Structures are given as C-alpha cells and as structure tokens.
Amino acid sequence: MTTVSITGLHRRFSPQFGIEGLDLELGEGEFVTLLGPSGSGKTTTLRILAGLEKPDSGKVVVGGRVMNDAGVFVPPHRRRMGMVFQSYAVWPHRTVYENVAFPLKVQGVSRDEERKRVAEMLDLVELQSGTFAERYANQLSGGQQQRVSLARALVARPDVVLYDEPLSNLDARLRDVMRTLIRDIHNRIKTTSLYVTHDQSEAMVLSDRVCIMDRGRIVRQDTPRGLHARPDSRFVTEFLGGANILRVETHDKASGELRLASGAVMRATQWPEGTPEHFVIRHHHVALLPQGMQAENVLDVVVRSSEFLGDRVRLTLESEGGLVLVASMVPPQVEIMPGAALRVVLPVEHCLVI
C-alpha cells in the first residue's frame, strides 16, 4: 500500500479559479474524497496527481517517489495509478476483455497472467467473465460500462486509484448500486484512493475522510460523521445540506444561551472558539414535542408547507417572530396539513453554534 503527500500546490487559471497552496496527505489504504462545488479545484488536484496536468509549483510524492517538484515531472504512464473517469472512457470498438486487458498489454504481462487477472477483475466488479468478456462496450448499459472502467483501473494493481466524478452520468438507482460496489471493492483490496465529487451522499458513503474544497483550498477535513456532526463554518454547513442556519443576535457562553434574530432564546452545547454567528440544527433533528413533556428549546409553530417524500415528511414551519425552520420527520400516523399548529423541540444536544 502507498501513501500520497501533496504540499504547497499552486495552479492558477485566472484570478477567480485555481489552487492556492494546497496540502493533502493520504495514508496507506485510505479512501479520501475531495468534495466541493464546481470550480473549487478538486478535479485539477486529481489531474495534477495523475500527471495529466502540471502545477505552477508544489511537490507531489507517492510512495516515497517524487512525481512533481522543481525540475521533476514523472509522466502519467510511469506513476502506477489507475483512473476511473466520469465519461467511462471505454473503447466502443473493443470487447470488454480488450478494454480491461489494455493496461496489462502495456506492462507486457504474459498471456496466461493477463487472462487470469482480467477474469478476476470482471468477477470483482460483478461482470462475470464468461458472460461479458466478449461483448463490445457499446452493447453495455452505462452502469456496466462504468464497471468495465473500474476493472480496467484496477487490473494493473496500481499504487493509487483516482476517481473523477465516476457516477455523475448514472441515474439515482445505479449511483446507489455503484457507490456500494466501489466501497465494497475498496474494503477488499485496500488500494489508496482519491475520489472527486460534488455529491455529499457519495462522499459520506464512500470515504474514510472527506476534504471540503472552496476556491482552491481545503477548508475542512474530517471523517464523514465528524463533518456532519461538527461543521465549523456557514459554507461547510450549507454545502453538506439538510440544516437550519439561524442568525445569532446575542449570546452568553456561560449559560449556553443565545438569542436569535427572531427573538427566540435557545441553548446549544457545541460552541466555536470565536464569536458565535449562527445557530444550527439539522432538519432531521427537529422533532414534535410529545404531549405533556417538558423540554428546552421548544417552539410553537405553524405548518406553512408539507411535502411527502416517501420515507419521511418535510415540513416548513414558522414561529412567532418570523423564525422559519425546515423539519424532516418520519411520517406520523396522522397527516400534518398546512396551517396546523404544532409544538416542536430542538434537542439541545443536537444544536451547535458556528
């Protein structure tokens, strides 16, 4: 297994777009995701690591070998990396076998070893070699073509696997299937992996660690659970989605109380080091207050809208003073209609301040 070290990476395209002094470490066998909006620099970082693009400055070391530095540039075919592309990048005029075997032919692997490893890879990505090997790529569905791309990236046993938004062209059901497959394969082979996406769900499901990028920098990195539970800025909170972000007017850290712009007084257990600016509660943590129960952070609200989402209901709620909340709840026995008056609780242990 292989470590990756990127230090002081710079790449400037324009005053608005580029990478600014990026540092990133990948441990042996770690699956790390670069998550961020379009233009944040995540794909450029991946392409520089792959050797498909040269940085203006910075150092890239993979498994102790310098790939990029002042006066040093190792070409892509000598970096021992596999890459899975957004566009599949399979050859339609070649069979599945020929697509997957191509990296082995470049390496000069024997014919017997080639057959063995291609069969192993096709079975690994659940394209049984006896069924799919002789089909042409243009006879396959999009999901099957992406499995071929994955098998081709892994067949040469690379030191690092790079994923460039590989699931973005698939429909929602296939994305769920493929991300589970990618994670299962990683758990089996443990190749150091760097994944690029703008999809929060993919990042949460796949990653050992998620690095959130904004304007060419990594602004936060943590485990998926850590990011979800402890966002440290409005940008990170909004990008991860599913949270109410409410402006703080005044606060008292000693008591844990703060007053929101609407006038509501709330308590929170997680506070930042600096000045509190926003009170955060995730949609799924807003709950109906059981009748007769006493609690902190209780609000009387009116339902402004109700959306049935299958496994839950999303409610838009408004309290006195104009405070608006979104709540995502498991559907109750009785349908909640717009105009209904409710009492909801914002559990203190799930409230944080950023």
C-alpha positions as CSV (number, residue, x, y, z in Angstrom):
1,M,0.0,0.0,0.0
2,T,1.1,3.5,-0.7
3,T,1.0,7.0,0.9
4,V,0.5,10.2,-1.0
5,S,1.8,13.6,0.0
6,I,0.9,16.9,-1.7
7,T,2.5,20.1,-0.4
8,G,2.3,23.7,-1.4
9,L,0.4,23.0,-4.6
10,H,-0.4,26.0,-6.8
11,R,-2.1,26.2,-10.1
12,R,-3.7,29.4,-11.4
13,F,-6.1,29.6,-14.4
14,S,-7.5,33.1,-13.7
15,P,-7.9,35.4,-10.7
16,Q,-11.1,33.5,-9.8
17,F,-10.1,29.9,-10.4
18,G,-7.1,27.9,-9.3
19,I,-5.4,26.1,-6.4
20,E,-3.7,28.1,-3.7
21,G,-1.1,26.4,-1.6
22,L,-2.9,23.1,-1.2
23,D,-1.6,20.5,1.2
24,L,-3.0,17.0,1.3
25,E,-1.9,13.7,2.8
26,L,-3.4,10.2,2.1
27,G,-2.5,7.3,4.4
28,E,-1.8,3.8,3.2
29,G,-5.1,2.2,2.0
30,E,-7.1,5.3,2.9
31,F,-10.1,6.4,0.8
32,V,-10.2,10.2,0.7
33,T,-12.8,12.3,-1.1
34,L,-12.4,15.9,-2.4
35,L,-15.9,17.4,-2.1
36,G,-16.8,20.8,-3.3
37,P,-18.7,22.9,-5.8
38,S,-17.7,23.4,-9.4
39,G,-14.6,25.5,-9.8
40,S,-13.3,24.7,-6.3
41,G,-10.1,22.9,-7.7
42,K,-10.9,19.3,-6.8
43,T,-10.6,17.9,-10.4
44,T,-7.4,20.0,-11.0
45,T,-5.9,18.5,-7.9
46,L,-6.7,15.0,-9.1
47,R,-5.3,15.6,-12.6
48,I,-2.1,17.0,-11.2
49,L,-1.7,13.9,-9.0
50,A,-2.4,11.7,-12.1
51,G,0.2,13.7,-14.1
52,L,-2.4,14.9,-16.6
53,E,-1.6,18.5,-15.7
54,K,1.4,20.3,-14.4
55,P,1.2,22.6,-11.4
56,D,2.8,26.1,-11.3
57,S,4.6,25.0,-8.1
58,G,4.3,22.4,-5.4
59,K,5.5,18.9,-4.6
60,V,3.8,15.6,-5.1
61,V,5.3,12.4,-3.5
62,V,3.7,9.0,-4.0
63,G,5.1,6.0,-2.1
64,G,8.3,7.9,-1.4
65,R,8.8,8.7,-5.1
66,V,8.8,12.4,-6.2
67,M,6.3,12.9,-9.0
68,N,6.3,16.7,-9.2
69,D,8.8,19.2,-7.8
70,A,11.1,21.9,-9.2
71,G,12.6,20.3,-12.3
72,V,10.9,17.0,-11.7
73,F,7.9,15.6,-13.7
74,V,7.0,11.9,-13.9
75,P,4.7,11.2,-16.9
76,P,1.3,9.6,-16.2
77,H,2.2,6.1,-17.5
78,R,5.1,5.9,-15.0
79,R,3.1,6.8,-11.9
80,R,1.4,3.4,-11.3
81,M,-2.0,4.9,-11.0
82,G,-5.4,3.7,-12.1
83,M,-8.1,6.2,-13.1
84,V,-11.9,5.9,-13.4
85,F,-13.4,8.7,-15.5
86,Q,-16.8,10.4,-15.5
87,S,-17.3,9.6,-19.2
88,Y,-16.4,5.9,-18.7
89,A,-13.6,6.3,-21.4
90,V,-14.1,2.7,-22.7
91,W,-13.4,1.9,-26.4
92,P,-16.7,1.0,-28.0
93,H,-15.0,-0.9,-30.9
94,R,-13.2,-3.2,-28.4
95,T,-14.6,-6.0,-26.3
96,V,-14.9,-5.9,-22.6
97,Y,-11.9,-8.2,-22.3
98,E,-9.8,-6.0,-24.6
99,N,-10.8,-2.8,-22.7
100,V,-9.8,-4.3,-19.3
101,A,-6.6,-6.1,-20.6
102,F,-5.2,-2.9,-22.2
103,P,-3.0,-1.8,-19.1
104,L,-1.6,-5.3,-18.9
105,K,-0.6,-5.3,-22.5
106,V,1.2,-2.0,-21.9
107,Q,3.1,-3.7,-19.0
108,G,4.0,-6.7,-21.1
109,V,2.2,-9.2,-18.8
110,S,2.2,-12.8,-20.1
111,R,-1.0,-14.0,-21.9
112,D,-1.8,-16.5,-19.1
113,E,-1.4,-13.9,-16.4
114,E,-3.5,-11.5,-18.4
115,R,-6.4,-13.9,-18.7
116,K,-6.3,-14.7,-15.0
117,R,-6.2,-11.1,-13.9
118,V,-8.9,-9.9,-16.3
119,A,-11.2,-12.7,-15.2
120,E,-10.5,-11.8,-11.5
121,M,-11.3,-8.1,-12.2
122,L,-14.5,-8.8,-14.1
123,D,-15.7,-11.0,-11.3
124,L,-14.8,-8.4,-8.8
125,V,-16.9,-5.7,-10.5
126,E,-19.7,-8.3,-10.9
127,L,-19.4,-8.7,-14.7
128,Q,-19.0,-12.4,-14.9
129,S,-16.1,-13.1,-17.3
130,G,-17.9,-15.9,-19.1
131,T,-20.9,-13.7,-19.8
132,F,-19.5,-10.3,-20.6
133,A,-15.8,-10.7,-21.7
134,E,-16.5,-11.0,-25.5
135,R,-19.2,-8.3,-25.6
136,Y,-18.4,-5.0,-27.2
137,A,-18.5,-2.0,-24.9
138,N,-21.3,-0.3,-26.9
139,Q,-23.5,-3.3,-26.2
140,L,-23.4,-2.5,-22.4
141,S,-25.5,-0.1,-20.3
142,G,-24.0,2.9,-18.7
143,G,-23.6,1.2,-15.3
144,Q,-21.9,-1.8,-17.0
145,Q,-19.5,0.4,-18.9
146,Q,-18.6,2.1,-15.6
147,R,-17.8,-1.3,-14.2
148,V,-15.6,-2.0,-17.1
149,S,-13.8,1.3,-16.5
150,L,-13.4,0.3,-12.8
151,A,-12.0,-3.1,-13.7
152,R,-9.5,-1.5,-16.1
153,A,-8.3,0.9,-13.5
154,L,-7.7,-1.9,-11.0
155,V,-6.3,-4.7,-13.2
156,A,-2.7,-3.5,-13.3
157,R,-2.7,-3.4,-9.4
158,P,-2.0,0.3,-9.2
159,D,-0.5,2.0,-6.2
160,V,-3.2,4.6,-6.2
161,V,-6.7,4.7,-7.7
162,L,-8.2,8.1,-8.8
163,Y,-11.9,8.6,-9.3
164,D,-13.0,11.7,-11.3
165,E,-16.8,12.0,-10.6
166,P,-17.4,8.5,-11.9
167,L,-21.1,8.2,-11.0
168,S,-22.4,11.6,-12.2
169,N,-23.7,10.2,-15.5
170,L,-25.7,7.4,-13.9
171,D,-29.3,7.5,-12.7
172,A,-30.1,7.6,-9.0
173,R,-30.6,3.9,-8.6
174,L,-27.4,3.0,-10.4
175,R,-25.5,5.5,-8.4
176,D,-26.5,3.8,-5.2
177,V,-25.5,0.4,-6.5
178,M,-22.2,1.6,-7.9
179,R,-21.1,3.5,-4.8
180,T,-21.8,0.4,-2.7
181,L,-19.8,-1.7,-5.1
182,I,-16.8,0.8,-5.1
183,R,-16.7,0.8,-1.3
184,D,-17.0,-3.0,-1.1
185,I,-14.1,-3.4,-3.5
186,H,-12.0,-0.9,-1.6
187,N,-12.7,-2.8,1.6
188,R,-11.3,-5.9,-0.1
189,I,-8.2,-4.6,-1.9
190,K,-7.4,-1.5,0.2
191,T,-5.7,0.5,-2.5
192,T,-5.0,4.1,-1.6
193,S,-7.8,6.1,-3.3
194,L,-8.7,9.7,-4.1
195,Y,-12.2,10.4,-5.2
196,V,-13.6,13.7,-6.6
197,T,-17.3,14.6,-6.3
198,H,-19.8,17.4,-5.7
199,D,-22.3,14.9,-4.3
200,Q,-22.4,14.9,-0.5
201,S,-24.1,11.4,-0.3
202,E,-21.3,9.8,-2.3
203,A,-18.7,11.4,-0.1
204,M,-20.4,10.3,3.1
205,V,-20.9,6.7,2.0
206,L,-17.5,6.1,0.3
207,S,-14.9,7.9,2.4
208,D,-12.7,7.3,5.3
209,R,-12.0,11.1,5.2
210,V,-13.7,13.9,3.4
211,C,-11.9,17.1,2.4
212,I,-14.2,20.0,1.6
213,M,-12.7,22.4,-1.0
214,D,-13.6,26.0,-1.8
215,R,-11.8,28.4,-4.1
216,G,-8.7,26.2,-4.4
217,R,-8.3,25.4,-0.8
218,I,-9.2,22.6,1.6
219,V,-11.4,24.5,4.2
220,R,-12.3,21.5,6.3
221,Q,-11.5,17.8,6.6
222,D,-12.8,15.1,8.9
223,T,-14.5,11.7,8.9
224,P,-18.0,11.8,7.4
225,R,-19.5,11.5,10.9
226,G,-17.3,14.3,12.2
227,L,-18.1,16.6,9.3
228,H,-21.8,16.0,9.7
229,A,-21.8,16.5,13.5
230,R,-19.3,19.4,13.7
231,P,-19.4,21.7,10.7
232,D,-17.3,24.8,11.6
233,S,-18.5,27.4,9.1
234,R,-21.6,28.5,7.2
235,F,-20.0,27.4,3.9
236,V,-19.4,23.8,5.2
237,T,-22.8,23.6,6.8
238,E,-24.7,24.8,3.7
239,F,-22.7,22.6,1.4
240,L,-23.4,19.5,3.4
241,G,-27.1,20.5,3.3
242,G,-30.0,19.5,5.4
243,A,-29.6,22.1,8.2
244,N,-31.4,25.1,9.5
245,I,-28.9,28.0,9.9
246,L,-30.3,30.9,12.0
247,R,-28.6,34.2,12.8
248,V,-27.5,34.8,16.4
249,E,-28.1,38.3,17.8
250,T,-26.7,38.0,21.3
251,H,-25.1,35.1,23.3
252,D,-24.0,34.1,26.7
253,K,-21.4,31.2,26.7
254,A,-21.6,30.9,30.5
255,S,-25.2,29.8,30.4
256,G,-25.1,28.3,26.9
257,E,-28.0,30.6,25.9
258,L,-28.3,32.7,22.8
259,R,-30.9,34.9,21.3
260,L,-31.8,34.6,17.6
261,A,-32.7,37.4,15.2
262,S,-36.4,36.3,15.6
263,G,-36.2,36.9,19.4
264,A,-36.3,33.2,20.3
265,V,-33.9,32.2,23.1
266,M,-32.1,28.8,22.5
267,R,-29.5,26.7,24.2
268,A,-26.7,24.8,22.5
269,T,-23.9,22.5,23.7
270,Q,-21.4,22.9,20.9
271,W,-19.8,26.4,20.6
272,P,-17.0,27.7,18.4
273,E,-13.7,29.2,19.6
274,G,-14.6,32.6,18.1
275,T,-17.7,34.8,18.1
276,P,-20.9,32.8,17.6
277,E,-22.7,34.0,14.4
278,H,-25.2,31.2,13.5
279,F,-27.2,28.7,15.4
280,V,-27.5,25.3,13.6
281,I,-30.0,22.4,13.9
282,R,-30.3,19.7,11.2
283,H,-33.6,19.1,9.6
284,H,-33.9,15.6,10.9
285,H,-33.2,16.6,14.5
286,V,-36.3,18.9,14.7
287,A,-38.9,16.8,16.5
288,L,-42.6,17.0,17.6
289,L,-42.8,17.6,21.3
290,P,-44.9,14.7,22.9
291,Q,-48.0,15.9,24.7
292,G,-47.3,16.7,28.4
293,M,-43.5,16.6,28.1
294,Q,-41.3,19.4,29.2
295,A,-38.1,20.3,27.3
296,E,-35.7,23.1,26.4
297,N,-35.7,24.8,23.0
298,V,-39.4,24.4,22.5
299,L,-41.2,26.4,19.8
300,D,-44.9,26.9,18.9
301,V,-45.1,26.9,15.2
302,V,-47.5,26.8,12.3
303,V,-47.0,24.5,9.3
304,R,-46.5,26.5,6.1
305,S,-46.0,23.5,3.8
306,S,-45.9,19.8,4.0
307,E,-44.1,17.5,1.4
308,F,-44.4,13.7,1.5
309,L,-41.1,12.2,0.5
310,G,-41.9,8.5,0.8
311,D,-39.9,7.6,3.9
312,R,-40.5,10.9,5.7
313,V,-42.3,14.2,5.6
314,R,-40.5,17.6,5.1
315,L,-42.3,20.4,6.9
316,T,-41.7,24.1,6.6
317,L,-42.5,25.7,10.0
318,E,-42.9,29.3,11.1
319,S,-42.9,30.6,14.7
320,E,-43.9,33.9,16.2
321,G,-41.3,36.5,15.3
322,G,-40.9,35.1,11.8
323,L,-38.4,32.3,12.5
324,V,-38.6,29.7,9.7
325,L,-37.5,26.1,10.2
326,V,-37.4,23.0,8.0
327,A,-38.1,19.7,9.7
328,S,-37.6,16.3,8.1
329,M,-39.6,13.7,10.1
330,V,-40.6,10.1,9.8
331,P,-44.3,10.3,8.8
332,P,-46.6,10.3,11.8
333,Q,-49.8,8.3,11.8
334,V,-51.9,11.4,11.1
335,E,-51.1,13.5,8.1
336,I,-49.9,17.0,9.0
337,M,-51.5,19.6,6.8
338,P,-50.5,23.2,6.1
339,G,-52.0,25.6,8.7
340,A,-51.7,23.1,11.6
341,A,-50.3,24.4,14.9
342,L,-47.6,22.3,16.4
343,R,-45.1,22.3,19.3
344,V,-41.6,21.2,18.2
345,V,-38.4,20.7,20.2
346,L,-34.8,21.4,19.0
347,P,-32.8,19.0,21.2
348,V,-30.0,20.9,23.0
349,E,-27.6,18.0,22.3
350,H,-28.1,18.4,18.6
351,C,-27.8,22.2,18.5
352,L,-24.5,23.8,17.7
353,V,-23.2,27.3,17.1
354,I,-20.8,28.3,14.2
